[in-house]
Amino acid sequence: MTKLYLVLAALFGLAIWRIYKDYEGDRKKALLDVAMLLFLLGATSFGRYLLIYRPLFWIHLLLLLIGWVFYFLYLFGYRRRLYLIFSPILSIITFFILGFIFGD
């Protein structure tokens, strides 16, 4: 778990550095970039709850990988596909639906 936190800290540092470097007074874009970063960090930390449904956990990991890759592609100006950045929300919603259907 410590290795995950170190990787997340490195990703967070790189993202904050890039956001700061590209700031140029555009607060709205900087706020959107930070909000997407916080969403991805939250979705990554939510992954431990998905271990209950093992196949959903692996799908969540794949969606997280896609989300992080497209977030950094967005930050460095290569792609602007925001729906792929927010793709981990699908597995989180599926987790809550399964919990509602099969839970006590």
N, C-alpha and C positions, 0 to 999 in steps of 0.2 A: 504494500500500500504506500510505503514511503517513496518508492520509485515513481508511482503514479503522481504523487504530489510534486515531486521534483520536475517531472515532465510538464505538468500543468503550470508550475511556477515559471519554467522556461518559456512556455508558450505565452503565458500572460505577460511576461517581461518583453518578449519580442513584439507582441501585439501593441502594448502600451507605447513602446519605443516608436513603432511605425505610426501609430495614431498621433503621437506628439510631433513627429517629424513632418507629417502632412497636415497639421492643424491649420495654419494660415488664417486664423480668425473665424473659420466656419464652425461655429459651435453646434449647429444642428447635425452636421455630418459626424463630428467628433462624438456627440452624444449617442447617435445611432450606432457608431462603431463600438463604443463601450457597452451599450446595451446588448448588442449581438455577442460580444465577448462574454459578458456576464451570463447570458442565456446558455452559451456553449459550456461554460464552466459548471453551471447548475445542472445541465443535462448530463454532463460527464459524471458528476458526483451522484446523480440519481441512478446511475447504472447498477450500483450495488443492490438496490431494491429489486431489480429485475432478475436477479439470480433465481428467484422462485420459479419463473418460467424460462427454462434454459434456452429454448429456441428463440424466444423473444429477446433474451439477453444478447445473443449473437447478432440478431438483426439490429438491435440497438447499437452495438459496437460498430457494425458496418455503417449505419447511418451517422454515428458520431464521427467516424473517420471521414466520411464524405463531407459532413458539416465543417470540420476543422480545415480540411483541404480547401474547400471553396471559400471559407472565411479568409484564409491567408491569400488566396488568389484574388479575392475582392480587395483586401487591404493593399496588395501590391499592384492593383490596377489591371489585372489580366482578365477577369470575368466579373460579371455583375448578376449572378443568379442567386438572389436572396432566398428563394424557396428551397434551394438545396442546403443552405446554411441552417434553416429552421426544420430540416427533415427529421431530426431526432424527436421532435414533438409527436410524430406519428406513433412511435413505439411507446412513448409515455402515455398517450391517450389510450392505446390498445391495452396497456397494463391496467389502467383504471377501469376500462370496460370489462376486462376479464375478471378483475377483482370484484366488480359489482355483480357480474353474472354468477361466478362460482364461489364468491365469498359467503361468509356466514351472515 
